[in-house]
């Protein structure tokens, strides 16, 4: 008598192995793409952070010079504006303002209030000054309905 064999044949096992290998390769490519994107984002973040700290150091130097002018000669608008660096003094409000460029799209805005022969910081803020440019390719956007 002949017995029936139960189980899978070699062809089905080969197809399953090919499918598993294909899935593993796909996951490896996706992982590599994600890691590459994360690296680019980290480098961009590091660059922006370094640019901010350089601008902050420059603004701190400007603040120290303003403080030195105020301690020696008081709030003299000519002496303050002679410092350069975009320092503007409004004697009516007692506000000194100056901007420090962080990058092509960001500026560190600083405002100081004169109090006797010293100043207090009222604003030290990074402001994005570049305009957002939308993508011009709107042809492939979903319009909310069936096409």
C-alpha atoms as an extended CHARMM CRD file, in Angstrom:
* protein
*
       147  EXT
         1         1  UNK       CA              0.0000000000        0.0000000000        0.0000000000  PROA      1               0.0000000000
         2         2  UNK       CA              0.9360000000        3.5040000000       -0.6800000000  PROA      2               0.0000000000
         3         3  UNK       CA              0.7780000000        6.0830000000        2.1160000000  PROA      3               0.0000000000
         4         4  UNK       CA             -0.1900000000        9.7190000000        1.5390000000  PROA      4               0.0000000000
         5         5  UNK       CA              2.4800000000       12.1730000000        2.5890000000  PROA      5               0.0000000000
         6         6  UNK       CA              1.3090000000       15.0510000000        4.7120000000  PROA      6               0.0000000000
         7         7  UNK       CA              3.1920000000       18.4080000000        4.8500000000  PROA      7               0.0000000000
         8         8  UNK       CA              4.4440000000       21.1650000000        2.6090000000  PROA      8               0.0000000000
         9         9  UNK       CA              6.4760000000       20.6480000000       -0.4800000000  PROA      9               0.0000000000
        10        10  UNK       CA              9.8650000000       22.2360000000       -1.1100000000  PROA      10              0.0000000000
        11        11  UNK       CA              8.3910000000       24.8260000000       -3.5320000000  PROA      11              0.0000000000
        12        12  UNK       CA              6.0780000000       26.3640000000       -0.9460000000  PROA      12              0.0000000000
        13        13  UNK       CA              8.9310000000       26.6640000000        1.5990000000  PROA      13              0.0000000000
        14        14  UNK       CA             11.0890000000       28.4050000000       -1.0070000000  PROA      14              0.0000000000
        15        15  UNK       CA              8.3150000000       30.9110000000       -1.7740000000  PROA      15              0.0000000000
        16        16  UNK       CA              7.8510000000       31.6630000000        1.9340000000  PROA      16              0.0000000000
        17        17  UNK       CA             11.6110000000       32.1700000000        2.3600000000  PROA      17              0.0000000000
        18        18  UNK       CA             11.7430000000       34.5270000000       -0.6390000000  PROA      18              0.0000000000
        19        19  UNK       CA              8.8290000000       36.5070000000        0.8020000000  PROA      19              0.0000000000
        20        20  UNK       CA             10.5110000000       36.7360000000        4.2450000000  PROA      20              0.0000000000
        21        21  UNK       CA             13.8080000000       37.8720000000        2.6980000000  PROA      21              0.0000000000
        22        22  UNK       CA             11.9420000000       40.4890000000        0.6530000000  PROA      22              0.0000000000
        23        23  UNK       CA             10.2440000000       41.8060000000        3.8040000000  PROA      23              0.0000000000
        24        24  UNK       CA             13.5490000000       41.9600000000        5.7050000000  PROA      24              0.0000000000
        25        25  UNK       CA             15.2380000000       43.8440000000        2.8590000000  PROA      25              0.0000000000
        26        26  UNK       CA             12.3120000000       46.2850000000        2.7020000000  PROA      26              0.0000000000
        27        27  UNK       CA             12.5340000000       46.9350000000        6.4390000000  PROA      27              0.0000000000
        28        28  UNK       CA             16.2960000000       47.4410000000        6.2040000000  PROA      28              0.0000000000
        29        29  UNK       CA             15.8750000000       50.0220000000        3.4250000000  PROA      29              0.0000000000
        30        30  UNK       CA             13.1890000000       51.8600000000        5.4160000000  PROA      30              0.0000000000
        31        31  UNK       CA             15.4290000000       51.8680000000        8.5070000000  PROA      31              0.0000000000
        32        32  UNK       CA             18.3490000000       53.2370000000        6.5000000000  PROA      32              0.0000000000
        33        33  UNK       CA             16.1760000000       55.9710000000        5.0000000000  PROA      33              0.0000000000
        34        34  UNK       CA             14.8420000000       56.9610000000        8.4230000000  PROA      34              0.0000000000
        35        35  UNK       CA             18.3320000000       57.0300000000        9.9320000000  PROA      35              0.0000000000
        36        36  UNK       CA             19.5660000000       59.2160000000        7.0750000000  PROA      36              0.0000000000
        37        37  UNK       CA             16.6630000000       61.6540000000        7.5200000000  PROA      37              0.0000000000
        38        38  UNK       CA             17.2870000000       61.7950000000       11.2870000000  PROA      38              0.0000000000
        39        39  UNK       CA             20.9690000000       62.5560000000       10.6820000000  PROA      39              0.0000000000
        40        40  UNK       CA             20.1380000000       65.4280000000        8.3180000000  PROA      40              0.0000000000
        41        41  UNK       CA             17.6260000000       66.8480000000       10.8060000000  PROA      41              0.0000000000
        42        42  UNK       CA             20.1340000000       66.6040000000       13.6760000000  PROA      42              0.0000000000
        43        43  UNK       CA             22.8090000000       68.3830000000       11.6070000000  PROA      43              0.0000000000
        44        44  UNK       CA             20.3610000000       71.1480000000       10.6720000000  PROA      44              0.0000000000
        45        45  UNK       CA             19.3080000000       71.5340000000       14.3120000000  PROA      45              0.0000000000
        46        46  UNK       CA             22.9450000000       71.6870000000       15.4370000000  PROA      46              0.0000000000
        47        47  UNK       CA             23.7170000000       74.3250000000       12.8160000000  PROA      47              0.0000000000
        48        48  UNK       CA             20.7730000000       76.4920000000       13.9100000000  PROA      48              0.0000000000
        49        49  UNK       CA             21.6810000000       76.0620000000       17.5690000000  PROA      49              0.0000000000
        50        50  UNK       CA             25.2930000000       77.1140000000       16.9240000000  PROA      50              0.0000000000
        51        51  UNK       CA             24.1020000000       80.1350000000       14.9260000000  PROA      51              0.0000000000
        52        52  UNK       CA             21.7680000000       81.1420000000       17.7690000000  PROA      52              0.0000000000
        53        53  UNK       CA             24.5100000000       80.9310000000       20.4050000000  PROA      53              0.0000000000
        54        54  UNK       CA             26.8890000000       82.9670000000       18.2360000000  PROA      54              0.0000000000
        55        55  UNK       CA             24.1990000000       85.6360000000       17.8100000000  PROA      55              0.0000000000
        56        56  UNK       CA             23.4520000000       85.5130000000       21.5400000000  PROA      56              0.0000000000
        57        57  UNK       CA             27.1380000000       86.0590000000       22.3450000000  PROA      57              0.0000000000
        58        58  UNK       CA             27.2430000000       89.0470000000       19.9710000000  PROA      58              0.0000000000
        59        59  UNK       CA             24.0850000000       90.4740000000       21.5550000000  PROA      59              0.0000000000
        60        60  UNK       CA             25.5840000000       89.9920000000       25.0240000000  PROA      60              0.0000000000
        61        61  UNK       CA             28.6870000000       91.9310000000       23.9080000000  PROA      61              0.0000000000
        62        62  UNK       CA             26.4390000000       94.7280000000       22.6380000000  PROA      62              0.0000000000
        63        63  UNK       CA             24.5600000000       94.6980000000       25.9520000000  PROA      63              0.0000000000
        64        64  UNK       CA             27.8610000000       94.9800000000       27.8560000000  PROA      64              0.0000000000
        65        65  UNK       CA             28.9330000000       97.9490000000       25.6970000000  PROA      65              0.0000000000
        66        66  UNK       CA             25.5700000000       99.6610000000       26.2450000000  PROA      66              0.0000000000
        67        67  UNK       CA             25.8890000000       99.0780000000       29.9700000000  PROA      67              0.0000000000
        68        68  UNK       CA             29.4040000000      100.5630000000       29.8840000000  PROA      68              0.0000000000
        69        69  UNK       CA             28.1840000000      103.6860000000       28.0520000000  PROA      69              0.0000000000
        70        70  UNK       CA             25.3280000000      104.1480000000       30.5250000000  PROA      70              0.0000000000
        71        71  UNK       CA             27.5980000000      103.7600000000       33.5630000000  PROA      71              0.0000000000
        72        72  UNK       CA             30.1370000000      106.3030000000       32.2960000000  PROA      72              0.0000000000
        73        73  UNK       CA             28.0150000000      108.9390000000       30.6050000000  PROA      73              0.0000000000
        74        74  UNK       CA             24.3610000000      108.2120000000       31.2680000000  PROA      74              0.0000000000
        75        75  UNK       CA             21.6890000000      107.7470000000       28.6410000000  PROA      75              0.0000000000
        76        76  UNK       CA             23.2280000000      109.7880000000       25.8240000000  PROA      76              0.0000000000
        77        77  UNK       CA             21.5170000000      108.8840000000       22.5510000000  PROA      77              0.0000000000
        78        78  UNK       CA             24.5100000000      109.9760000000       20.4810000000  PROA      78              0.0000000000
        79        79  UNK       CA             26.9180000000      107.7770000000       22.4440000000  PROA      79              0.0000000000
        80        80  UNK       CA             24.5310000000      104.8190000000       22.3670000000  PROA      80              0.0000000000
        81        81  UNK       CA             23.8890000000      105.0220000000       18.6380000000  PROA      81              0.0000000000
        82        82  UNK       CA             27.6230000000      105.5260000000       18.0130000000  PROA      82              0.0000000000
        83        83  UNK       CA             28.1340000000      101.9470000000       19.2330000000  PROA      83              0.0000000000
        84        84  UNK       CA             26.8190000000      100.7490000000       15.8850000000  PROA      84              0.0000000000
        85        85  UNK       CA             25.2920000000       97.2890000000       15.6560000000  PROA      85              0.0000000000
        86        86  UNK       CA             21.9030000000       98.8620000000       14.9570000000  PROA      86              0.0000000000
        87        87  UNK       CA             21.4700000000      100.2820000000       18.4560000000  PROA      87              0.0000000000
        88        88  UNK       CA             18.5330000000      102.7030000000       18.5690000000  PROA      88              0.0000000000
        89        89  UNK       CA             17.6370000000      104.7310000000       21.6750000000  PROA      89              0.0000000000
        90        90  UNK       CA             14.2620000000      106.3790000000       22.1820000000  PROA      90              0.0000000000
        91        91  UNK       CA             14.6600000000      108.9270000000       25.0270000000  PROA      91              0.0000000000
        92        92  UNK       CA             10.8980000000      109.4510000000       25.3690000000  PROA      92              0.0000000000
        93        93  UNK       CA             10.1730000000      105.8550000000       26.3040000000  PROA      93              0.0000000000
        94        94  UNK       CA             13.6390000000      105.0410000000       27.6650000000  PROA      94              0.0000000000
        95        95  UNK       CA             13.9070000000      101.9810000000       25.4160000000  PROA      95              0.0000000000
        96        96  UNK       CA             17.0740000000      100.8120000000       23.6810000000  PROA      96              0.0000000000
        97        97  UNK       CA             16.5360000000       98.3270000000       20.8390000000  PROA      97              0.0000000000
        98        98  UNK       CA             18.8880000000       96.3890000000       18.6020000000  PROA      98              0.0000000000
        99        99  UNK       CA             18.7040000000       93.3130000000       16.3740000000  PROA      99              0.0000000000
       100       100  UNK       CA             21.2720000000       90.5690000000       15.9120000000  PROA      100             0.0000000000
       101       101  UNK       CA             21.0750000000       88.3350000000       12.8360000000  PROA      101             0.0000000000
       102       102  UNK       CA             20.9200000000       84.6190000000       13.6920000000  PROA      102             0.0000000000
       103       103  UNK       CA             20.4810000000       83.2480000000       10.1680000000  PROA      103             0.0000000000
       104       104  UNK       CA             18.9140000000       84.2240000000        6.8820000000  PROA      104             0.0000000000
       105       105  UNK       CA             15.4790000000       83.5090000000        8.3680000000  PROA      105             0.0000000000
       106       106  UNK       CA             15.8710000000       84.4090000000       12.0560000000  PROA      106             0.0000000000
       107       107  UNK       CA             16.7810000000       87.5010000000       14.0770000000  PROA      107             0.0000000000
       108       108  UNK       CA             17.4190000000       87.9450000000       17.7890000000  PROA      108             0.0000000000
       109       109  UNK       CA             15.4700000000       91.0410000000       18.8370000000  PROA      109             0.0000000000
       110       110  UNK       CA             16.5860000000       92.7870000000       22.0210000000  PROA      110             0.0000000000
       111       111  UNK       CA             14.9370000000       95.6150000000       23.9150000000  PROA      111             0.0000000000
       112       112  UNK       CA             16.2950000000       97.2320000000       27.0570000000  PROA      112             0.0000000000
       113       113  UNK       CA             14.7010000000       99.7320000000       29.4220000000  PROA      113             0.0000000000
       114       114  UNK       CA             16.9450000000      102.4500000000       30.8260000000  PROA      114             0.0000000000
       115       115  UNK       CA             16.7110000000      102.7380000000       34.6200000000  PROA      115             0.0000000000
       116       116  UNK       CA             19.0760000000      105.4470000000       35.8170000000  PROA      116             0.0000000000
       117       117  UNK       CA             22.5750000000      104.4200000000       34.7880000000  PROA      117             0.0000000000
       118       118  UNK       CA             21.7100000000      100.7870000000       34.1320000000  PROA      118             0.0000000000
       119       119  UNK       CA             19.3590000000       98.7560000000       31.9510000000  PROA      119             0.0000000000
       120       120  UNK       CA             16.9400000000       95.9000000000       32.3750000000  PROA      120             0.0000000000
       121       121  UNK       CA             16.1750000000       93.4650000000       29.5770000000  PROA      121             0.0000000000
       122       122  UNK       CA             12.5350000000       93.5890000000       28.4940000000  PROA      122             0.0000000000
       123       123  UNK       CA             12.8320000000       91.5160000000       25.3280000000  PROA      123             0.0000000000
       124       124  UNK       CA             15.3110000000       88.8850000000       24.1950000000  PROA      124             0.0000000000
       125       125  UNK       CA             13.4690000000       86.9300000000       21.5290000000  PROA      125             0.0000000000
       126       126  UNK       CA             14.2690000000       85.0190000000       18.3810000000  PROA      126             0.0000000000
       127       127  UNK       CA             11.8890000000       86.0450000000       15.6000000000  PROA      127             0.0000000000
       128       128  UNK       CA             11.5180000000       84.2650000000       12.2750000000  PROA      128             0.0000000000
       129       129  UNK       CA             11.6340000000       86.9260000000        9.5810000000  PROA      129             0.0000000000
       130       130  UNK       CA             11.6780000000       84.8290000000        6.4350000000  PROA      130             0.0000000000
       131       131  UNK       CA              8.4650000000       84.3910000000        4.4890000000  PROA      131             0.0000000000
       132       132  UNK       CA              7.0230000000       80.9210000000        4.1230000000  PROA      132             0.0000000000
       133       133  UNK       CA              7.0950000000       79.7600000000        0.5150000000  PROA      133             0.0000000000
       134       134  UNK       CA              4.4200000000       77.1920000000       -0.3130000000  PROA      134             0.0000000000
       135       135  UNK       CA              5.1270000000       74.3920000000       -2.7560000000  PROA      135             0.0000000000
       136       136  UNK       CA              4.1530000000       75.3160000000       -6.2760000000  PROA      136             0.0000000000
       137       137  UNK       CA              3.2400000000       71.7310000000       -7.1580000000  PROA      137             0.0000000000
       138       138  UNK       CA             -0.4250000000       71.5180000000       -6.1280000000  PROA      138             0.0000000000
       139       139  UNK       CA             -1.3610000000       69.2260000000       -8.9610000000  PROA      139             0.0000000000
       140       140  UNK       CA             -1.0480000000       66.0550000000       -6.8550000000  PROA      140             0.0000000000
       141       141  UNK       CA             -2.9740000000       67.3120000000       -3.8170000000  PROA      141             0.0000000000
       142       142  UNK       CA             -6.1420000000       65.5100000000       -2.8130000000  PROA      142             0.0000000000
       143       143  UNK       CA             -9.1260000000       67.7860000000       -3.4240000000  PROA      143             0.0000000000
       144       144  UNK       CA            -11.4510000000       66.0570000000       -0.9810000000  PROA      144             0.0000000000
       145       145  UNK       CA            -13.5210000000       64.1210000000       -3.4480000000  PROA      145             0.0000000000
       146       146  UNK       CA            -13.3210000000       61.4810000000       -6.0800000000  PROA      146             0.0000000000
       147       147  UNK       CA            -11.4160000000       62.4710000000       -9.1830000000  PROA      147             0.0000000000
